[in-house]
Amino acid sequence: MTMETREDATDGYRARVDVVYARLSGADAREDGDKLRVLLNYGEHGRELVPVDAAVRLLETMAEGEDAVVALARGRGVDETRLRATLRATTFAVVPMENERGRELVERGDPCER
């Protein structure tokens, strides 16, 4: 896994997001030859607390490896061989918390901040 911070500014508004890149095959997660790329974006609104925790748990499971991710699908009618092949060919870009500023406002007591 690798992480990078992306920043941009438009019309006086600045945005900053952390992006975690993961590839379960162990290859470079930013490699150009990937057949499939998936973006998972969490915490778009400041009051979305549980999805951010779910993103962190997903990243922890990915860090444990392919077997840990496949274990999440067991008993759900998923073809394990096909799932493994798909996971190995996929690069995941995960934004655990898109709206850090909104989250800070919510944590300070403004529950309606988006």
Secondary structure, DSSP 4 states (H G I P E B T S, - for coil): -EEEEEEEEETTEEEEEEEEEE-TTSS-TT-TT-SEEEEEE---STT-HHHHHHHHHHHHHHHH-HHHHHHHHTTTT--HHHHHHHHHTEEEEEES-S-HHHHHHHHTT-TT--
